[in-house]
Amino acid sequence: MDDVLILVKQVKTQDEFHIQHDQEKQRQIFCKVHSVSRTEFFSGGQNGLHPAFVFEIFPADYHSEPELIFHNVRYAIYRTFLKNADTLELYAEQKGGVQ
């Protein structure tokens, strides 16, 4: 793994007055980055997606986070694929509304 990304998810927290708040939780992990294939790009486009990257990570590092940050840009994870026992692929798109 030769790069780093940040996995992001929202968690509910409760203050001393028992009021719930959304709080963003981030975790930094190692990854390997690839461009999406032409097939992925075009089939994603036909389904309203905007595929950008495929990130290879260790499966144990992923806990169903819906978003990630890579080089200060936020992406939505729209698909995962277990390539083998040591590699999980995260398919990510830059999406409107995800800042």
N, C-alpha and C positions, 0 to 999 in steps of 0.2 A: 504494500500500500504506500503510495507516494504523495498523497495529498490529504487535506483535512476538510471536513464539512461539519456543520452544526445541525443536529437534529432538534426540531422544535415541536412542542405540544403545549396546549393550554391545560392547566390543572386548576381545580377549585380549591380555594383556601378559605378559611373562616377566621375572622378577627375575634377580639375579645368580646364583642357585642353580638356574636353569632351571625354576623352578616357575611354572606358568601361573596367572594371576589374571584374573578378569573386572573390567573397569574401565568405568565409564560415561563416554561421550563426549557432550558437549552442544555444540550450535551454535545461535546466535541468528540468526534471519532475520526479514525483514519479511513481513507477510501482510495479507490482508483477510479479515474474519470474517463468516460468514452463519449463520443458523439452518438446520437441515436442513428440507427440505420435508415436508409431511404424508405424502406417499407414501413418502419415504425413511424417515421415522420409523416408520410402520406396517409397511412391508415388512421393515424391519430388525428390528422387534420380533417379527415372525413367525419370523424366523430366529435368534432368541436374541441379537440385538444391541441396544444401547442408544444409538442415534445421538444426538449432542449438537450438533456444529458441523460446518460445511464451511469449510475454510481455503483461500483462494486464494493461491498462492505462484508465484514464478518457477520453471519446471521445472529450471533449472540448479542451484537451491538444494537440491534433494531428492536424497538418496543412499540411498534405501530404508530410512530409519529407521523402526522399528516403533512408536515412541512420540513424543509431544510434550508439552510443558508450556505451558499457556496460563493466565496470571493465577494462577500457583502451584498449578494443578490439573493432574494428569497424565492424559493420554488415550492410548488405543491407536488407531493408524491402521488401519482395517479395509478401506479401499478408496481407490484413487486414480483420477483421471480427467483426461486431458489435454484441457482445454476448447478450447484453441487453442495456437499456437506460443509464446505469452507467458504462458499461465496453466495451472497444474496445480492441481486441486482435491484436497485431502486430506480424507477423511471420517473423523471421529474419534468415538470413544465413550468415555465414562467407564466403566471396567470394574473389576469386583472383582479383586483381586490385582495391579492396577497402581497403585502408590503413588507 
